[in-house]
């Protein structure tokens, strides 16, 4: 993951934060990046989270996001899903946004 990772508090509760991260899909598969970013948002160990495959097919997700070079896909390729109580948006350029479900 690159150094571009920020936490944005959405209210006074530290459990309600938006985490933004950027990855290089050539070195980190999107499915791994999602789990790492959720773990960052929650402060949990990645192995303590709900398995990603219960929400989405990780192989299909990886294939879709890596099928087009990130510089070409940019932010036009966007996938949104709900995982382990979090709203996840993954972009073709390697960007990931994780926020608690129900947060705008």
C-alpha positions as CSV (number, residue, x, y, z in Angstrom):
1,X,0.0,0.0,0.0
2,X,1.2,3.5,-0.7
3,X,1.6,6.2,2.0
4,X,-1.8,7.6,0.9
5,X,-3.9,6.5,3.8
6,X,-6.0,8.8,5.9
7,X,-8.7,8.5,8.6
8,X,-11.4,11.0,8.6
9,X,-13.5,11.1,11.8
10,X,-17.2,11.4,10.9
11,X,-18.3,12.2,14.4
12,X,-17.0,12.0,18.0
13,X,-17.1,8.2,18.0
14,X,-13.7,6.8,16.9
15,X,-15.5,3.7,15.5
16,X,-17.2,5.8,12.9
17,X,-14.3,6.7,10.6
18,X,-13.8,6.8,6.9
19,X,-10.5,5.3,5.8
20,X,-9.0,6.0,2.4
21,X,-6.1,4.0,1.0
22,X,-4.4,3.6,-2.3
23,X,-2.8,0.4,-3.6
24,X,-0.9,-0.8,-6.6
25,X,-2.9,-3.7,-8.0
26,X,0.2,-5.1,-9.6
27,X,1.7,-5.7,-6.1
28,X,-1.4,-6.1,-3.9
29,X,-4.5,-7.9,-5.1
30,X,-7.7,-5.9,-4.6
31,X,-9.2,-8.6,-2.3
32,X,-6.2,-8.3,0.0
33,X,-6.3,-4.5,-0.1
34,X,-9.9,-4.5,1.0
35,X,-9.2,-6.7,4.0
36,X,-6.2,-4.6,5.0
37,X,-8.2,-1.4,4.7
38,X,-11.1,-2.8,6.8
39,X,-8.7,-3.9,9.4
40,X,-7.2,-0.4,9.5
41,X,-10.6,1.1,9.8
42,X,-11.6,-1.2,12.7
43,X,-8.3,-1.6,14.4
44,X,-8.8,-5.4,14.2
45,X,-6.4,-8.1,12.9
46,X,-7.4,-9.0,9.3
47,X,-7.9,-12.6,10.4
48,X,-10.6,-11.5,12.9
49,X,-12.8,-10.1,10.2
50,X,-15.6,-11.8,8.4
51,X,-14.1,-13.7,5.4
52,X,-14.3,-11.6,2.3
53,X,-15.7,-14.6,0.3
54,X,-18.9,-14.4,2.3
55,X,-19.6,-11.0,0.6
56,X,-18.0,-11.3,-2.8
57,X,-16.0,-13.7,-4.9
58,X,-12.4,-12.5,-4.3
59,X,-11.1,-14.1,-7.5
60,X,-13.7,-12.4,-9.7
61,X,-13.1,-9.1,-7.9
62,X,-9.3,-9.4,-8.5
63,X,-9.9,-10.3,-12.1
64,X,-12.2,-7.4,-12.8
65,X,-10.0,-4.7,-11.2
66,X,-6.8,-5.9,-12.7
67,X,-8.1,-6.6,-16.2
68,X,-7.6,-2.9,-17.1
69,X,-4.4,-1.0,-16.3
70,X,-5.1,1.4,-13.4
71,X,-3.9,4.4,-15.3
72,X,-6.6,3.6,-18.0
73,X,-9.4,2.6,-15.6
74,X,-8.8,5.6,-13.3
75,X,-11.7,6.3,-11.1
76,X,-14.2,5.4,-13.8
77,X,-14.1,1.8,-12.8
78,X,-15.9,1.7,-9.4
79,X,-17.2,-1.2,-7.4
80,X,-19.3,-0.7,-4.2
81,X,-20.1,-3.5,-1.8
82,X,-20.9,-4.1,1.9
83,X,-18.4,-6.2,3.9
84,X,-18.4,-6.9,7.6
85,X,-20.6,-3.9,8.4
86,X,-18.7,-1.5,6.2
87,X,-19.5,0.2,2.9
88,X,-16.6,-0.3,0.6
89,X,-15.8,1.5,-2.6
90,X,-13.0,0.2,-4.7
91,X,-11.7,2.2,-7.7
92,X,-9.8,1.0,-10.8
93,X,-6.9,3.3,-10.0
94,X,-6.1,1.5,-6.7
95,X,-8.2,3.7,-4.4
96,X,-10.3,2.2,-1.6
97,X,-12.7,4.0,0.7
98,X,-14.1,2.2,3.8
99,X,-16.8,3.7,5.9
100,X,-19.3,2.3,8.4
101,X,-22.5,1.1,6.7
102,X,-25.1,3.8,6.7
103,X,-22.6,6.6,6.5
104,X,-23.0,8.9,3.5
